[in-house]
Amino acid sequence: MFLEFLIKIFKSNKDKEAIVWQGKVFTYQWLLDKFRYWQEEIRARKIEAGSVTVVEADFSPSAIALMLALIENSCI
């Protein structure tokens, strides 16, 4: 697990603000939940470790969670 240290931080700060985007606050718990959602999507879509991937998005909280999930899946 590449992001184990980061997940621990998310869990220990779950109720704290992680990101403010377009005037809306997103907590570490929200980010962790979205990270897990994207992990499931990656599994469901059978994106293998080492796959070359592209994320075409702004710096939204969901895009950040997706990037973290891709990193965790060893995607390039």
Backbone as a printed PyTorch tensor [residue, N CA C, xyz], in Angstrom:
tensor([[[  0.8520,  -1.1740,   0.0000],
         [  0.0000,   0.0000,   0.0000],
         [  0.8990,   1.2380,   0.0000]],

        [[  0.8690,   1.9900,  -1.0680],
         [  1.7150,   3.1720,  -1.2110],
         [  1.2640,   4.3340,  -0.3280]],

        [[ -0.0160,   4.4300,  -0.1120],
         [ -0.5670,   5.6010,   0.5730],
         [ -1.0000,   5.3140,   2.0070]],

        [[ -0.4980,   4.2490,   2.5920],
         [ -0.9040,   3.8700,   3.9420],
         [ -0.7290,   5.0290,   4.9350]],

        [[  0.4050,   5.7270,   4.8410],
         [  0.6610,   6.8560,   5.7430],
         [ -0.3830,   7.9530,   5.5630]],

        [[ -0.7890,   8.1810,   4.3430],
         [ -1.7630,   9.2230,   4.0510],
         [ -3.1610,   8.8220,   4.5290]],

        [[ -3.5110,   7.5710,   4.3390],
         [ -4.8100,   7.0690,   4.7890],
         [ -4.9110,   7.1780,   6.3080]],

        [[ -3.8290,   6.9080,   7.0160],
         [ -3.8220,   7.0540,   8.4740],
         [ -4.1130,   8.4960,   8.8730]],

        [[ -3.5300,   9.4320,   8.1550],
         [ -3.7750,  10.8560,   8.4300],
         [ -5.2380,  11.1910,   8.1630]],

        [[ -5.7790,  10.7050,   7.0660],
         [ -7.1870,  10.9520,   6.7450],
         [ -8.0840,  10.4260,   7.8610]],

        [[ -7.8060,   9.2020,   8.3190],
         [ -8.6370,   8.5790,   9.3540],
         [ -8.5380,   9.3150,  10.6900]],

        [[ -7.3590,   9.7800,  11.0230],
         [ -7.1870,  10.4560,  12.3190],
         [ -7.7030,  11.8940,  12.2990]],

        [[ -8.0020,  12.4170,  11.1250],
         [ -8.5090,  13.7840,  10.9880],
         [ -9.8340,  13.8300,  10.2450]],

        [[-10.6010,  12.7540,  10.3170],
         [-11.7680,  12.5870,   9.4530],
         [-12.7810,  13.7240,   9.4810]],

        [[-12.9170,  14.4150,  10.5960],
         [-13.9010,  15.4910,  10.6910],
         [-13.3260,  16.8680,  10.3610]],

        [[-12.0460,  16.9210,  10.0750],
         [-11.4000,  18.1980,   9.7750],
         [-11.4880,  18.5190,   8.2890]],

        [[-11.3410,  19.7990,   7.9840],
         [-11.3660,  20.2430,   6.5920],
         [-10.1130,  19.7700,   5.8700]],

        [[-10.3100,  19.1570,   4.7270],
         [ -9.1920,  18.7100,   3.9050],
         [ -9.0020,  19.6400,   2.7140]],

        [[-10.1140,  20.0070,   2.0900],
         [-10.0840,  20.7970,   0.8580],
         [-11.2500,  21.7820,   0.8820]],

        [[-10.9880,  22.9740,   0.4110],
         [-12.0670,  23.9200,   0.1430],
         [-12.0230,  24.1630,  -1.3620]],

        [[-13.1170,  23.8320,  -2.0320],
         [-13.1810,  23.9580,  -3.4840],
         [-14.4880,  24.6210,  -3.8600]],

        [[-14.3870,  25.6870,  -4.6170],
         [-15.5430,  26.4620,  -5.0590],
         [-16.4400,  26.8370,  -3.8750]],

        [[-15.8100,  27.2210,  -2.7750],
         [-16.5350,  27.6810,  -1.6020],
         [-17.1470,  26.5910,  -0.7370]],

        [[-16.9290,  25.3350,  -1.0840],
         [-17.4860,  24.2190,  -0.3230],
         [-16.3570,  23.4720,   0.3830]],

        [[-16.6270,  23.0590,   1.6250],
         [-15.6390,  22.3490,   2.4310],
         [-15.8060,  20.8360,   2.2520]],

        [[-14.6910,  20.1570,   2.0780],
         [-14.6590,  18.7030,   1.9770],
         [-13.7520,  18.1780,   3.0810]],

        [[-14.2770,  17.2560,   3.8770],
         [-13.5190,  16.7270,   5.0090],
         [-12.6080,  15.5770,   4.5560]],

        [[-11.7160,  15.2000,   5.4530],
         [-10.8740,  14.0380,   5.1810],
         [-11.7170,  12.7810,   5.0430]],

        [[-12.8110,  12.6830,   5.7930],
         [-13.6920,  11.5280,   5.6630],
         [-14.3030,  11.4800,   4.2710]],

        [[-14.7320,  12.6190,   3.7620],
         [-15.2980,  12.6670,   2.4140],
         [-14.2530,  12.2080,   1.4020]],

        [[-13.0300,  12.7080,   1.5640],
         [-11.9500,  12.3540,   0.6480],
         [-11.6370,  10.8580,   0.7300]],

        [[-11.6320,  10.3170,   1.9280],
         [-11.3900,   8.8870,   2.1130],
         [-12.5090,   8.0630,   1.4760]],

        [[-13.7390,   8.4800,   1.6720],
         [-14.8730,   7.7710,   1.0600],
         [-14.7950,   7.7980,  -0.4600]],

        [[-14.4570,   8.9420,  -1.0180],
         [-14.3520,   9.0620,  -2.4790],
         [-13.1590,   8.2640,  -3.0110]],

        [[-12.0680,   8.2380,  -2.2620],
         [-10.8970,   7.4270,  -2.6110],
         [-11.3060,   5.9550,  -2.6980]],

        [[-12.0560,   5.4770,  -1.7090],
         [-12.5280,   4.0860,  -1.7150],
         [-13.4860,   3.8230,  -2.8730]],

        [[-14.3380,   4.8120,  -3.1660],
         [-15.2450,   4.6980,  -4.3220],
         [-14.4370,   4.4800,  -5.6000]],

        [[-13.4090,   5.3050,  -5.8050],
         [-12.6030,   5.1870,  -7.0100],
         [-11.8090,   3.8860,  -7.0400]],

        [[-11.3820,   3.4070,  -5.8730],
         [-10.7150,   2.1060,  -5.8420],
         [-11.6500,   1.0120,  -6.3580]],

        [[-12.8940,   1.0510,  -5.9410],
         [-13.8790,   0.0740,  -6.4040],
         [-14.1230,   0.2090,  -7.9080]],

        [[-14.1940,   1.4370,  -8.3960],
         [-14.3750,   1.6590,  -9.8400],
         [-13.1980,   1.0980, -10.6290]],

        [[-12.0010,   1.3050, -10.1250],
         [-10.8050,   0.7870, -10.7970],
         [-10.8600,  -0.7360, -10.8570]],

        [[-11.2440,  -1.3620,  -9.7480],
         [-11.3870,  -2.8280,  -9.7320],
         [-12.4840,  -3.2840, -10.6950]],

        [[-13.6250,  -2.6080, -10.6360],
         [-14.7660,  -2.9950, -11.4770],
         [-14.4440,  -2.8670, -12.9670]],

        [[-13.6400,  -1.8780, -13.2920],
         [-13.2730,  -1.6600, -14.7000],
         [-12.0290,  -2.4530, -15.1140]],

        [[-11.5100,  -3.2210, -14.1450],
         [-10.3630,  -4.1060, -14.3960],
         [ -9.1480,  -3.3500, -14.9230]],

        [[ -8.8900,  -2.2020, -14.3230],
         [ -7.6970,  -1.4290, -14.6610],
         [ -6.5430,  -2.0380, -13.8730]],

        [[ -5.6210,  -2.6280, -14.5720],
         [ -4.5450,  -3.3700, -13.9370],
         [ -3.4320,  -2.4500, -13.4490]],

        [[ -2.7120,  -2.9390, -12.4600],
         [ -1.5340,  -2.2190, -11.9730],
         [ -0.5680,  -2.0240, -13.1380]],

        [[  0.0270,  -0.8660, -13.2020],
         [  0.9580,  -0.5470, -14.2710],
         [  0.3030,   0.0140, -15.5210]],

        [[ -1.0230,   0.0620, -15.5360],
         [ -1.7240,   0.6200, -16.6980],
         [ -1.4080,   2.0990, -16.8410]],

        [[ -1.2510,   2.5200, -18.0700],
         [ -1.0710,   3.9380, -18.3590],
         [ -2.4510,   4.5710, -18.3520]],

        [[ -2.6210,   5.6020, -17.5460],
         [ -3.9320,   6.2400, -17.3940],
         [ -3.8120,   7.7520, -17.5890]],

        [[ -4.9300,   8.3600, -17.9010],
         [ -5.0180,   9.8080, -18.0430],
         [ -6.2300,  10.2780, -17.2550]],

        [[ -6.0450,  11.3400, -16.5000],
         [ -7.1740,  11.9700, -15.8170],
         [ -7.3120,  13.3560, -16.4150]],

        [[ -8.4050,  13.5680, -17.1020],
         [ -8.6720,  14.8760, -17.6910],
         [ -9.7370,  15.5420, -16.8320]],

        [[ -9.2820,  16.4000, -15.9200],
         [-10.2010,  17.0090, -14.9600],
         [ -9.5590,  18.2610, -14.3660]],

        [[-10.3770,  19.0360, -13.6920],
         [ -9.8370,  20.1530, -12.9330],
         [ -9.3210,  19.5980, -11.6030]],

        [[ -8.9240,  20.4630, -10.7110],
         [ -8.4030,  20.0180,  -9.4250],
         [ -9.5170,  19.8850,  -8.3970]],

        [[-10.5760,  19.1960,  -8.7790],
         [-11.7110,  18.9930,  -7.8870],
         [-11.3540,  17.9410,  -6.8380]],

        [[-12.0780,  17.9190,  -5.7300],
         [-11.8360,  16.8880,  -4.7190],
         [-11.9970,  15.4730,  -5.2740]],

        [[-12.9530,  15.2740,  -6.1500],
         [-13.1410,  13.9570,  -6.7400],
         [-11.9480,  13.5610,  -7.6150]],

        [[-11.4280,  14.5000,  -8.3710],
         [-10.2590,  14.2330,  -9.2050],
         [ -9.0390,  13.9190,  -8.3440]],

        [[ -8.9030,  14.5980,  -7.2200],
         [ -7.8000,  14.3260,  -6.2980],
         [ -7.9240,  12.9050,  -5.7570]],

        [[ -9.1230,  12.5190,  -5.3570],
         [ -9.3540,  11.1630,  -4.8510],
         [ -9.0640,  10.1220,  -5.9270]],

        [[ -9.4400,  10.4130,  -7.1630],
         [ -9.1580,   9.5070,  -8.2760],
         [ -7.6540,   9.3550,  -8.4740]],

        [[ -6.9390,  10.4530,  -8.4670],
         [ -5.4810,  10.3840,  -8.6220],
         [ -4.8540,   9.5270,  -7.5230]],

        [[ -5.3070,   9.7070,  -6.2940],
         [ -4.7800,   8.9070,  -5.1890],
         [ -5.0950,   7.4240,  -5.3980]],

        [[ -6.2910,   7.1110,  -5.8520],
         [ -6.6670,   5.7180,  -6.1020],
         [ -5.8320,   5.1170,  -7.2310]],

        [[ -5.5490,   5.8930,  -8.2580],
         [ -4.7030,   5.4090,  -9.3590],
         [ -3.2740,   5.1700,  -8.8750]],

        [[ -2.7690,   6.0650,  -8.0570],
         [ -1.4370,   5.8750,  -7.4740],
         [ -1.4110,   4.5840,  -6.6570]],

        [[ -2.4210,   4.4080,  -5.8420],
         [ -2.5090,   3.2240,  -4.9860],
         [ -2.5670,   1.9470,  -5.8310]],

        [[ -3.1380,   2.0460,  -7.0180],
         [ -3.2460,   0.9040,  -7.9230],
         [ -1.9990,   0.7480,  -8.8150]],

        [[ -0.9770,   1.5570,  -8.5680],
         [  0.2750,   1.5070,  -9.3300],
         [  0.0940,   1.8680, -10.7990]],

        [[ -0.8870,   2.6890, -11.0750],
         [ -1.0840,   3.1510, -12.4420],
         [ -0.0930,   4.2660, -12.7710]],

        [[  0.1910,   4.3750, -14.0350],
         [  1.1610,   5.3640, -14.5040],
         [  0.4080,   6.5290, -15.1210]]])
